[in-house]
């Protein structure tokens, strides 16, 4: 198994997680069950995904000890602010059917609403009360991170952002490293748009693996938590199977040429 990545609060997060964005409750239950059977021990969901019940059912049906599965969920933008966040957290726990989550994130800064600092203080409150083990953020840019750190003195354990070879976010990664923040990568396959890239297909062929495996390995090799998503059993298994090869310096240099700044999801500045 791939090693877990230490978090600043003493916990550790599995390097590869199973993402369930745009998967409904019923399908999520099936897919998470397949993922756990394949060896995943990290599941990433969110209030907004509408599938926390299915995720929780699959985790409970696995018969694994609760501490053997790392569960992440997120508070949605409409529920920022202390009281709304506390209610949203309780509702997520109820839907999951769990007594705690391992990582709770602010889904987007939604800066126009100006509630993310208050929300961040609330997540820290939940952590200090023992209701969640680690707290972090998602889709925060450096300015958002600086503000919550400066105003609260608390540094997020994780910042989960869109990351793939088109959008490697090197400046943000450097800021994370300077402050002990672990990077999480969503949309690591560029929502499938990178699968046919000739540079990546050439690297994949040279290692006898798939392009998806190259993209997962690219993040893992840089110490980034990666969250591939699939509901296809063979792909669920193969996305986890990236221990048998290492990307060379030449591979990494070739992948670096793909940087374009192109996003496949929304820019944090326009989400409210």
N, C-alpha and C positions, 0 to 999 in steps of 0.2 A: 504493500500500500504506500501511496505517496505520503510523505511526512506532513503533519499539521504545521501551520505557521503560527508562531507565538504572537499573542496580542499584548499590548502595553499593560493590560490589567492583570496579567498572569494566566489568562485563559489561552486556548489555542483553537484555531479554526482550520478544518480540513481544506487542503489546497484546491480541491475540485468540488464544487457544489452542483446540485441538480436544480436547474431553474424551471419554473412552471408558469411563466408569463403567457397569457393568452391560451391557457388550458382550463377548461371548465372543471367544476367540482368532481363530476363522475370520472372524467378522463384523468384528472390529477390523481385520484385515488389509485387508479390502475397504473399510471406511469410511475408514481412514487414507489409503489410496491415493486415494480420491475427494477427501478433504480436501486432500491435497497437490496434486492436479491443480487444485483450485479456488483454490489460492493460500495455504493455511495453511502456516505455517512454524514452528509451535509445537504439539507434541503432549503431552498431559498424561495419564500413566498412573500405575499404582501396583502394587506387589507384590500387594496384596489384590484388585485387579481381575481377576487371573488371565488377562491378555491381553498381557503384555509380549512374548511371542514373536510374536504377530500384528502388534503395533505395529512391532517391529523388522524383520520381514519386509517390511512396506510401506515403511518408510523406506529399506531397502536396495534394494528394487525400483524406487524412484523415480529412482535414478541421480543424485540431487542430491548435491553435496558434503556431507560430514558436517556441516561448519560452517554449512550453510544451513538446517538443521532443529534447532530448539531442543527438547530432549527433557527432560521432567520425570518423575521417578518418586519413590516414597515407601517408607519402611520401615514395616512394619506393627507394631502394638502388641506382638504376641507376640515380636518380634525386637528389642525395645529392650534396651539394655545394650551395652557395647563389643564383646565378642566376637560376640554374636548379630547385631549391626548390621553388623559387617564381613563376616560370612558372608552376610547378607541382601543386602548391596550386591553382593558377588561374584556371587550367584545372579541378581540382577536384570540385571547386565551380561551374564551368560551367556545369559539368556533373550532379552534385547534383541539380542544379537549385535553390540554396540557396544563401542568401547574406552573410552568415557567417557559420562557423562550431563552435561547442562548445569545441571540443578538437582535436588538431592536433598533431600527433605523428611522430617521426622518427621510421620507421617500424623495422629496425635492425641497430645495430651499423656499420656493414660492416667494421670492424676495419682495414682490410687490405687496404682499399681504403683511409683511414685516412682523411675522410671529415665530420665525424659526429660532431666535435666541431664547424666547420663553419656552418654546417646545424642547429645545436642547436641555435647558435646566430641568424640565420635567422628566426627560429620559434619564438624566443623571440621578434624579430623585428615585425613580423606579429601580435603577441599579443599586443605589445605596440601601434601598428597602429589601433587596434580595429577590425582587420579582423578575428581574432579567439579569443575566450574568454579565453581558457586555453591551455597550451602546455605541452607536455610530451614526453616520449620515450617508446619504446617497445623492449623487448628482450635485455635490457642492463644489464650487470653484474656489480658487485660493482666497478670494475676497470674503466669501462666506465663511470659510474655515478660520481665517484670521479674526473675523469679528466674534465668532462664538468662543474662540480660545481667549481673546483679549477680554471679553466681557464676563466670562464665567471661570476662567482658569482651568477649564476641563478640556482635554484633547480627545477627540473621537478615537475609538479603537480602529475603526474601519471607515473608509469612504468608498462607496461602490459607484462606479462611473462607467459610461460607455467606453470600451477600449478594444481596439483591434488594430491591424497594421495601417489602415487608413488614418486612424485616430489614436496614436500611442500615448498622447498627452505627457510628453517628457517633463515639461516644467512642473505640472501638477504632481507627477511621480516624485520629482526631486523634493518638492515641498513636503509630501508625505514622508519621505525617508528622513528628512531633517527633523520631523516632529514625531516620529515613531508611529505613524498612521499606516495601517495595512491597506493596500489598494485591492478592491474587488472589481472584477471586469464583467459587465453585462454586455450582451450582444457580441460575444467574442468571435463569432463567425460573420459579423457584419450582416446579420439577418439573412445569411445564405448568399449574399452578393459576392463574397470573396472565394467561394468554392471553386469557381472556374478560372481564377486568376492564373496566368501562365507561370509566373514566378513561383507561386505556392504549389501549383501542380507539379512543377519540376522538382521542388524540394521534397514533396511527398513521395514522388516516384523514386527518388534517390534513397529514401529510407524504407520504402516498401510499406508506407502507411497512407492514410487518407489526409486530405487537406484539413479536414476538421481536427484530426489528431495533431497536425502541425500547429494549428492555431491555438489549441489547448496547451500544447507543450510550450509554445512561445511565451504564453503568459506565466505558466508554472515555473519555467526556467528563470524568469525574472522576479520570482518571489511574489507574484500577483495571484490572488485567489480568483479562480475562473469559474464561470457559471454557464456552461453549455446547456442547451435545452433541446429535447427531442421527445417524441412520443413513440418513436420507432424502436422496437426492442434491440435490433442489431446496432443502431446508432447510440442508443443509451449505453450499451456495453462498450463500444469502441471509443466513445468520447472519454471514457475513464482509463482506457488502456494506453497510457502514454509513457510508461516507465521503460519500455524496451528500446528507446532511442534517445539521442541527445542532438539537438540542433548545433551545428558547427558555427564557428565564427563567420565563415563565408555565408552560411544560411542566414544568420542574423543580419549580416550586412546587406544581403539581397532583400530581406524582408523590410529593412529600414528604408529602402528606396520607394516603398509603396505609400509612405506617409503623404497624405494630401489634405488632412484636416476635415475630410468628408464624414459627416455623421449619418447614421441610419435611423437615429431616434431624435427626439426633441432637444433643442438647446436649453440648458437650465434657465437662461434669461427670459424665455418666452413661456415657461410653465408657471401657472398660478393656481 
